[in-house]
Amino acid sequence: MIILFNNLKEKDKSIAIERLISGSTPSQDFFYMILLSILTATFGLLINNSAVIIGSMLIAPILYPILSLSLGIVMSDAKLISRAFYTVIKSMTLGIIISAVTTLLFSSHFSGFNTEIISRTQATLPYLGVAIAAGLAGSFALVKPKLNENLPGIAISVALIPPLAVVGIGVAKFSWTIVSGSLLLFLVNAIGVVFASMITFSMMNFYVKKSEAHKTVQKEDMKEERVREKAEKEIQKEEEK
């Protein structure tokens, strides 16, 4: 087991850090994908279609900031922790609002709390087990180039987006039982992933890459700042016309 975690190339660790931090940058692209995944999940839940719900998990990028949060904790990097936490909280808020609004707009297609919705309100111990297993798998696959293609499947197994969509549905229908149950399930899943990936990153000795991670965060944030400045200038030009 020790050999499994120690037999890693430093280059692969560096690539994993860059991919993780880049993938969890709170950019317009990131939140656009969150919006689409929540919309897909909400429609899937309203029509009680599991295939559509699975599809929503495939396009959701929320696993990246959660893994990034774990990495920040392992590295004791306050900047990385706050950055990842901000992205997760904003994703949750956006997801719940979009789901609630969508449910209200398509209330004619709501025929009650079906099995797909109810199943996302039961935060049982096996769900925590799934989240821990998915967290171990996700953090390990992230560092192994040959296993990167398994990440979408891991995202499906941990199911972070559907519970958020159910929270929004519960809010729209004023059902606090649904809201509390689904929110608890999301938190259980997220905490399980964070805990498990912390173990993996610790065993892989990611702490020594703290300075590298810090530089990557600065680079990504500067890149995002340039994008915002460019967008603001374009808006000003349009207003001046």
C-alpha positions as CSV (number, residue, x, y, z in Angstrom):
1,M,0.0,0.0,0.0
2,I,2.9,2.4,0.9
3,I,4.5,1.6,-2.5
4,L,1.2,2.4,-4.2
5,F,1.3,6.0,-2.9
6,N,5.0,6.6,-2.9
7,N,5.6,5.4,-6.5
8,L,4.6,8.7,-8.0
9,K,6.5,11.1,-10.3
10,E,6.9,14.6,-9.1
11,K,5.9,15.8,-12.6
12,D,2.5,14.0,-12.2
13,K,2.0,15.7,-8.8
14,S,2.7,19.1,-10.4
15,I,0.3,18.4,-13.3
16,A,-2.4,17.2,-10.8
17,I,-2.0,20.4,-8.7
18,E,-2.3,22.6,-11.8
19,R,-5.3,20.7,-13.1
20,L,-7.0,20.8,-9.8
21,I,-6.5,24.5,-9.1
22,S,-7.3,25.5,-12.7
23,G,-10.5,23.3,-12.6
24,S,-11.7,24.9,-9.4
25,T,-11.1,28.5,-10.4
26,P,-14.3,30.5,-9.8
27,S,-14.6,31.6,-13.4
28,Q,-17.6,32.4,-15.6
29,D,-16.9,29.1,-17.5
30,F,-17.0,27.1,-14.2
31,F,-20.3,28.6,-13.0
32,Y,-21.8,28.3,-16.5
33,M,-21.2,24.5,-16.3
34,I,-22.6,24.4,-12.8
35,L,-25.7,26.2,-14.1
36,L,-26.1,23.7,-16.9
37,S,-25.6,20.7,-14.7
38,I,-28.1,21.9,-12.1
39,L,-30.7,22.6,-14.9
40,T,-30.2,19.1,-16.3
41,A,-30.4,17.5,-12.8
42,T,-33.6,19.5,-12.0
43,F,-35.4,18.5,-15.2
44,G,-34.3,14.9,-14.6
45,L,-35.7,15.0,-11.1
46,L,-38.9,16.6,-12.1
47,I,-39.6,14.0,-14.8
48,N,-38.3,11.2,-12.6
49,N,-35.6,10.2,-15.2
50,S,-32.5,8.6,-13.8
51,A,-30.6,8.7,-17.1
52,V,-30.9,12.5,-17.3
53,I,-29.8,12.8,-13.7
54,I,-26.7,10.8,-14.4
55,G,-26.0,13.1,-17.4
56,S,-26.1,16.1,-15.1
57,M,-23.3,14.6,-12.9
58,L,-21.1,14.0,-16.0
59,I,-21.0,17.7,-16.8
60,A,-20.7,19.1,-13.3
61,P,-17.2,20.5,-12.3
62,I,-18.0,20.7,-8.5
63,L,-15.7,17.8,-7.6
64,Y,-12.6,19.9,-8.4
65,P,-13.1,22.6,-5.8
66,I,-13.9,20.0,-3.2
67,L,-10.7,18.1,-3.9
68,S,-8.9,21.5,-4.0
69,L,-10.2,22.2,-0.5
70,S,-8.7,18.9,0.7
71,L,-5.4,19.8,-0.9
72,G,-5.4,23.2,0.8
73,I,-6.1,21.6,4.2
74,V,-3.2,19.1,3.7
75,M,-0.9,21.9,2.6
76,S,-2.1,24.2,5.4
77,D,-2.6,26.9,2.7
78,A,-5.2,29.4,3.8
79,K,-5.4,31.0,0.4
80,L,-6.2,27.7,-1.3
81,I,-8.7,26.7,1.4
82,S,-10.6,30.0,1.2
83,R,-10.5,30.0,-2.6
84,A,-11.9,26.5,-2.8
85,F,-14.5,27.1,0.0
86,Y,-15.7,30.2,-1.8
87,T,-16.2,28.3,-5.0
88,V,-18.1,25.5,-3.3
89,I,-20.4,27.9,-1.4
90,K,-21.1,30.0,-4.5
91,S,-21.8,26.8,-6.5
92,M,-24.2,25.7,-3.8
93,T,-26.0,29.0,-3.7
94,L,-26.2,29.3,-7.5
95,G,-27.4,25.7,-7.8
96,I,-30.2,26.0,-5.2
97,I,-31.4,29.3,-6.7
98,I,-31.4,27.9,-10.3
99,S,-33.2,24.7,-9.2
100,A,-35.8,26.6,-7.2
101,V,-36.6,29.0,-10.1
102,T,-36.7,26.2,-12.6
103,T,-39.1,24.3,-10.5
104,L,-41.4,27.3,-10.2
105,L,-41.3,27.9,-13.9
106,F,-42.1,24.3,-14.7
107,S,-44.4,23.6,-11.8
108,S,-47.0,22.2,-14.2
109,H,-44.7,19.2,-14.7
110,F,-44.3,18.6,-11.0
111,S,-46.4,15.6,-10.0
112,G,-45.2,15.3,-6.4
113,F,-42.0,14.1,-4.7
114,N,-41.1,11.1,-6.8
115,T,-38.7,8.3,-6.0
116,E,-35.7,10.1,-7.6
117,I,-36.3,13.1,-5.4
118,I,-37.0,11.2,-2.2
119,S,-33.9,9.0,-2.6
120,R,-31.8,12.2,-2.5
121,T,-33.1,13.1,1.0
122,Q,-31.8,10.1,2.9
123,A,-28.3,10.6,4.2
124,T,-27.6,7.1,5.5
125,L,-24.3,5.6,6.5
126,P,-23.8,3.8,3.2
127,Y,-23.8,7.2,1.4
128,L,-20.9,8.3,3.6
129,G,-19.1,5.0,2.6
130,V,-19.7,5.7,-1.1
131,A,-18.4,9.3,-0.6
132,I,-15.2,8.1,1.1
133,A,-14.5,5.5,-1.5
134,A,-15.2,8.1,-4.3
135,G,-12.9,10.6,-2.5
136,L,-10.1,8.0,-2.4
137,A,-10.6,7.1,-6.0
138,G,-10.9,10.6,-7.3
139,S,-7.8,12.0,-5.5
140,F,-5.8,8.9,-6.6
141,A,-7.0,9.0,-10.2
142,L,-6.2,12.7,-10.4
143,V,-2.5,12.1,-9.9
144,K,-2.3,9.0,-12.2
145,P,-2.4,10.1,-15.8
146,K,-3.6,6.7,-17.0
147,L,-6.6,6.9,-14.6
148,N,-7.7,10.5,-15.4
149,E,-10.5,9.1,-17.7
150,N,-12.1,7.5,-14.6
151,L,-12.9,10.9,-13.0
152,P,-16.4,11.3,-14.7
153,G,-17.4,7.9,-13.4
154,I,-16.2,8.9,-9.9
155,A,-18.2,12.1,-10.1
156,I,-21.3,10.0,-10.9
157,S,-20.7,7.7,-7.9
158,V,-20.5,10.5,-5.4
159,A,-23.5,12.4,-6.8
160,L,-23.0,16.0,-5.6
161,I,-25.2,17.8,-8.0
162,P,-28.6,16.0,-7.6
163,P,-28.9,16.7,-3.9
164,L,-28.4,20.4,-4.5
165,A,-31.1,20.3,-7.2
166,V,-33.4,18.6,-4.7
167,V,-32.7,21.4,-2.1
168,G,-33.9,23.9,-4.7
169,I,-37.0,21.8,-5.5
170,G,-37.8,21.7,-1.8
171,V,-37.3,25.4,-1.4
172,A,-39.7,26.1,-4.3
173,K,-42.3,23.8,-2.8
174,F,-41.7,25.0,0.8
175,S,-40.9,21.5,2.0
176,W,-38.3,21.9,4.7
177,T,-38.2,18.1,5.2
178,I,-37.0,17.8,1.6
179,V,-34.6,20.8,2.0
180,S,-33.0,19.5,5.2
181,G,-32.7,15.9,4.0
182,S,-31.1,16.7,0.7
183,L,-28.8,19.4,2.1
184,L,-27.6,16.9,4.7
185,L,-26.9,14.4,2.0
186,F,-24.8,16.9,0.0
187,L,-22.8,17.8,3.1
188,V,-22.3,14.1,4.0
189,N,-21.0,13.4,0.4
190,A,-18.8,16.5,0.4
191,I,-17.3,15.8,3.9
192,G,-16.7,12.2,2.9
193,V,-14.8,13.2,-0.2
194,V,-12.8,15.9,1.6
195,F,-11.8,13.4,4.4
196,A,-10.8,10.6,2.0
197,S,-8.9,12.8,-0.4
198,M,-7.0,14.4,2.6
199,I,-5.8,10.9,3.4
200,T,-4.6,10.3,-0.2
201,F,-2.9,13.7,-0.6
202,S,-1.2,13.2,2.8
203,M,0.1,9.8,1.9
204,M,1.3,11.1,-1.4
205,N,3.3,13.8,0.4
206,F,1.7,16.7,-1.4
207,Y,2.6,19.1,1.5
208,V,6.1,19.6,-0.1
209,K,4.4,21.1,-3.1
210,K,2.8,24.0,-1.1
211,S,4.9,26.8,-2.8
212,E,4.1,25.4,-6.2
213,A,0.4,25.3,-5.5
214,H,0.6,28.9,-4.2
215,K,2.2,30.1,-7.4
216,T,-0.4,28.2,-9.5
217,V,-3.2,29.9,-7.5
218,Q,-1.7,33.3,-8.1
219,K,-1.3,32.6,-11.9
220,E,-4.9,31.4,-12.2
221,D,-6.3,34.3,-10.3
222,M,-4.3,36.8,-12.3
223,K,-5.5,35.1,-15.5
224,E,-9.1,35.4,-14.3
225,E,-8.5,39.1,-13.3
226,R,-7.4,39.9,-16.8
227,V,-10.5,38.2,-18.2
228,R,-12.7,40.4,-16.0
229,E,-10.8,43.6,-16.9
230,K,-11.2,42.8,-20.6
231,A,-14.9,42.2,-20.1
232,E,-15.3,45.5,-18.2
233,K,-13.5,47.4,-20.9
234,E,-15.7,45.9,-23.6
235,I,-18.8,46.8,-21.6
236,Q,-17.6,50.4,-21.3
237,K,-16.9,50.6,-25.0
238,E,-20.5,49.4,-25.7
239,E,-21.9,52.0,-23.3
240,E,-19.9,54.8,-24.9
241,K,-21.3,54.1,-28.4
